[in-house]
Amino acid sequence: MKKLFTLLALGLSLSLGVAHAADGKTAQQSKMGTCNKDAGDKKGDERKAFMKECLSAKPAEAAASPACEKSAADKKLAGAAKKSHIKKCMADEKAPAAPAAAASK
């Protein structure tokens, strides 16, 4: 009887582990799903170019804050200048939080 319960418990734990692993998505799979949604009804070369751009984007670029995007648009920046501006803007947004955390220690 003790062996039966042990085997039952072992089988249950293994089956739960397999079910959980099947539902988990990798970061790349999640990104693919997001890019597919964002692509909408684009077709052909337009979709291919969009997906290439979307999938190759770095997380920081994909998650640019609206304030930094607006600031770049207000300054009419494009290309490398826009990327540089957004990168610096986002770094500046994160910077004030660090000294406050250090001061509270």
C-alpha positions in Angstrom: 0.0 0.0 0.0 2.9 2.4 0.9 4.5 1.7 -2.5 1.2 2.4 -4.3 1.0 5.8 -2.7 4.6 6.5 -3.5 4.1 5.6 -7.1 0.9 7.6 -7.4 2.6 10.7 -5.9 5.6 10.3 -8.2 3.3 9.9 -11.3 1.2 13.0 -10.3 4.3 15.2 -9.8 5.8 14.1 -13.1 2.5 14.8 -15.0 2.2 18.2 -13.5 5.8 19.1 -14.4 5.2 18.0 -18.0 2.0 20.0 -18.3 3.6 23.1 -16.9 6.6 22.8 -19.3 4.3 22.5 -22.4 2.5 25.8 -21.5 5.6 27.9 -20.9 6.9 30.1 -23.8 10.4 31.2 -24.4 11.1 34.9 -24.7 11.5 34.5 -28.5 8.2 32.7 -28.8 6.5 35.5 -26.8 8.2 38.1 -29.0 7.0 36.2 -32.2 3.4 36.3 -30.9 3.6 40.0 -30.2 5.1 40.8 -33.6 2.5 38.7 -35.3 -0.3 40.7 -33.6 1.4 44.0 -34.4 1.8 43.0 -38.1 -2.0 42.9 -38.5 -3.1 42.3 -42.0 0.2 43.2 -43.7 1.1 40.9 -46.6 4.1 39.9 -48.7 7.3 42.0 -48.6 5.7 44.5 -46.3 5.0 41.9 -43.7 8.4 40.2 -44.1 10.2 43.6 -43.6 8.0 44.4 -40.6 8.6 41.0 -38.9 12.4 41.2 -39.5 12.5 44.7 -37.9 10.2 43.7 -35.0 12.0 40.4 -34.2 15.5 42.0 -34.4 14.5 44.9 -32.1 16.2 44.9 -28.7 13.9 44.9 -25.7 15.0 48.5 -24.7 14.1 49.8 -28.2 10.7 47.9 -28.1 9.9 49.3 -24.7 10.7 53.0 -25.3 8.7 55.2 -23.1 6.0 57.4 -24.7 7.6 60.5 -23.2 11.0 59.8 -24.9 9.3 58.9 -28.2 7.3 62.2 -28.1 10.5 64.2 -27.2 12.2 62.7 -30.3 9.2 63.5 -32.5 9.1 67.1 -31.2 12.7 67.5 -32.1 12.0 65.9 -35.5 14.8 63.3 -35.0 15.2 60.3 -37.2 17.5 57.3 -37.6 20.6 57.1 -35.5 19.9 60.4 -33.8 16.4 59.3 -32.8 17.8 56.0 -31.3 20.5 57.8 -29.5 18.1 60.4 -28.1 15.7 57.7 -26.9 18.5 55.7 -25.3 19.8 58.7 -23.4 16.3 59.8 -22.4 15.4 56.3 -21.0 18.7 56.2 -19.1 17.9 59.6 -17.6 14.5 58.4 -16.6 16.1 55.4 -14.7 18.9 57.4 -13.2 17.0 59.4 -10.5 15.7 56.2 -9.0 19.2 54.9 -8.2 20.5 57.7 -5.9 17.2 57.6 -3.9 17.6 53.8 -3.3 21.3 54.3 -2.3 20.4 57.1 0.2 17.7 54.9 1.9 20.4 52.3 2.8 
